[in-house]
Amino acid sequence: MASSPSPLGSYVGSWAPEPVTVADPMHAGPTAALSVVLGLPDAAADGLLPPLWHWLYFLAWPPRQALGADGHPAQGHFMPPLPDRQRMWAGGRCEITAPLRLGEDAERVSSLTSVAVKEERGMLFVTERHEFRQRGRVCAVEEQDIVYRSGRTTGQHPASLDRTTVPQAADPWRLAVRTDPVLLFRFSALTANSHRIHYDAPYARDEEGYPGLLVHGPLLALLMLELPRRHTPESRVRSLSYRLRRPVFAGEHLAIRGTPSGSGADLHVATHREERHATAQVAFA
């Protein structure tokens, strides 16, 4: 008789990776490129990086032989030693003391904050902490919540996609977006994301059971943050939190919605299928 799978906790009981520091000269090129990809004027014309656009920097490019069949790195310093690992970005938080400046050396110090095992759900919750420094001081502190599963699972996804229905939006702040494979491919390139679910449609369908290409969770977060940047450009984001709840697929019409609330705003991403695929809250300085 085959033995039952080992509990998730047995794989990570002694897993305690050391902090890692990475430097970046913060060239303006990636920011200018993402501005073009999103159809924006230069988002950092003043030399200051918009919130979370540091995802374009401090990138790692592992060699081809270091990638798994899904295109994602097979190993990584902060990736738990689980067999047949499946990774999902669940959300995060960021406190911003001062925006990072383009053209000036910066460093990111990354560490593991917490590991929580949910055996009954077959999940491992990992929180990574990233501290961004420039000019000898901490400019921002970000936490990312990552969920890992051991083995493939089938989610509750639509069997086919409706690419015609446009969700209605009555919120004070709104932005209509329709993603396509070209946008996802370009965003993957700018963020060094080689996960095939974002650009290889046959793989996404046949191997992972999705009805189409997945829109990047970080792209949804950046689109939500476009609302305060466009509607209240004089306000500086002091802190933000976001949660990625349900996947969105390429070709679907998105309604990015927002409502000012006191000294901040509540934001979310909707489709005709669901009102809140992703949510975010921001507080202004």
N, C-alpha and C positions, 0 to 999 in steps of 0.2 A: 504494500500500500504506500502511495506517495505521501511524504510528510507534508504538513500544512505549511504555508509560507511563514517565514520568520516575521515577528512583529517589527513595525517600522522603527521603533525605539532601539532595537538591537543594532541597527546600522549606524546610528548617530550618537550612541551613548558616549563615546570618547572623542567625538568630532568637535574640535575647537580650533578653527583656523585663526592664525595671527592677523592683526591689522595689516593693511597694505596701503602704501602711499604712491600716488601716480601724479606726475607733473604734466602740465599742458601750457603751451605759449599763448593759447586763446586767440588764434588768428581769426580774422573777421570772415574768412571764406565760408565756413559751414553755416554761419548765421545768415549771410547773404544768400546762400543756396537754398536754405529752408524758406526764407522769405519768398523767393521766386516760386518754389514748389507749392506753397500755400497761396500764391497769388497776392502777396502783400507788398506794400512798399518796404524798404529796408527796415526790419523790425528793431534794429539796434543802430539807427543812424546817429544817436547820441553817444555811441560807444558803450552803452550799458546793456547787459544781457537780460532779456525778459525772463520772468520766472519759469523755471524748469528747462529752459533752453540749454542749460549745461549738459543735457542728455546728448548734445551734439559733440561733446568734448570728452576727454579722458577715455577714449575708446580703445578696445582691445581687438586685434585681428589675429586670431589663432591660425596656425597653418592648416591647410586643407585636411591633412591626415588626423588632425585633432578634432574634427567635426563628426557628429553622429549621423545616422541615416536621415534624421529630420533636419539636418543642416545646422542645428544648434550645437555648441561645443559639448563634446562628450564628457569633458572634465572641466573643473573650474575651482578656483580657490574657495569660493563661498557656495559651491554647489554640493549638497549633501551626498554622501556615498550610497545612494539608493540604486537598486537594480532597475533597469528599464524605466528610467526616470522621465516623468512628464512635468513640465514647468508651466506655471500660470502666474502672471503678474496681477495681484489682487488690489493694490492701492498703495497709498503712501501719504506722507506729510512732509512739509518743508517750512522751516523758519528762516526768514531772510533778514539779516541785519543790514546788509548793503549789497546792491546788485554787483555781480562780477563785471569787471571791465575788460573789454576786448583789447588785445594787443599787449597785455601785461601777464607775466608768468603767474600761474596759479597752481595749486596742488589740491588733490583730493585724498583724504585719509578715510579708508573704508574699513569697517569692522562688523563683526557679527553681534547683534544685540540680543536676540532671543531665538530659541527653537522650541516649538510646541508640537507634540505628537497627538493626533486625533485618530487613534486606532480604529474606532468604530466607523469613521468616515474614510479611512485609508488615506489620510492626508498628513503632510508635514508642513507646518507654518514656520517660515523663516523671516526674520526681520533684519535687514542690513541697514547700517548707519553710515552716511557719507558726510564728511565735514569738509567744506570748501574754504580754502584760505587764499588770501591775496593781500599783498602789502603788509604782511606780518600779522594779520588778524583773521578771525573767523568771519566769513561773509554770509554763509548759509549752512544750515544743517538739515539734511534730508534723511528720512527713513522710508525704506521700500519694503512692502509686505509681499513676499513671494510664497506661493503654494506649490508643493510638489506632491505628486502621486507616484506610487510604484506600480507600473503597469498601465496599459491603456484603458480608458473608460469611455463610455458612450454618454454624451450629454443630451439634454433635451433641446435639440435644434430643429428648426423647420426643415421639412423634407425638400422644399424648393423655396426659391426666393422671389418675392414680389418687388420688381425694380421700377414699378410705375407709381405706386401709391405714395403721396407726399404727406407727411404728418403735418397737422395744423399746429400753429403756435400763437398764443395770445400773450405770451410773457413780455414784459417791458424790453428785455434784451433778447434778440434772436438772430440766428445765423443759419442759413440753409446751406447744407453741404451734401454733395454726392461723391462718395469715394469711388475710385476705379483702380484696376490693377496697376496702371502707370503710377498713380500717386503712391500706392503702397510700395511698389518697387523702389521708387526714388527715396521714400522715407526710410526704407530698410537700408539702402545704401548710405544715407547720411548718418544713421545711428549704428552702423556695423552690425545689423541684425540679419543673420543668414537663415533664420528659422523659415522653413519651406512653407508653412501654413499661410505666409503673407504674400507669396509670389508664385507658388507652384500649385495651380488649381487641381490637377489630377491627384497629387499627393494629399492635399487637404481633404479631398472627397474620399478617395479610396483607402487611404491609410489611417486617417484620423476621424473620418465620419462626419465632416462638416459639409454643408451644402455649397460652400464656395470659399473664397479667400477671406481670412479673418482680418479685420481692421485692427491695427496695433492699439493696444490699450494706451500706451504713452501718447499716441497721436490724438486719441479722444481727449485725454487730459489737456493737451496743448490747445486743442480746438475750444474746449470750455474756457480756458484762460484768455482766449482771444476776446471774449465778450467784455470783461472789465477793461482790457487794454484798449478796445475800440470805443467803449461808451463812457469811460471815465479815465482818460489818459493822464490826467493830473494826479490821480491817486496811485500810490505805490503799495504793492502787495507786501504785507508784513509776514503773513503766514497763510498757509493753505493746506487743505487735506482733500483727498479724492479717493473714490472707491470705484473699481471696475466690476460691475455686477453681472452683466449678460453680454455675450459676444455680439458684435455687429459685423456684417459681411459686405464685401465690396459690391457696389452697385445699388445698395439700398439708399434711399433718401434719408438724410439725417436732419433733425431739427436740434440745433444747439441753443439751449434756452437758459435765461438767467433772470433773477429778480434781485435788485438791490435790497439789502437788509441792514439797517443801521449803519455801522461802519464797515460793512462788508457786502457779500453777495452770495446767493445760493445758485448753483449752476447744475445743469444736467443735460444728457444726450437722450433724445427720443427718436424712435422710428414708429411706423404704423403698427408694429408688433408690440412694442413695449414703451412705456412712458419714461423709464429710467434705466437705460443700459449702463450709464456711468453718472456719478454725482460728484459734486465738489463744493466746498465752502471756502471762501477767501475772506481774510480780514485785512483792512487797509491800515497803513501806518497813520 
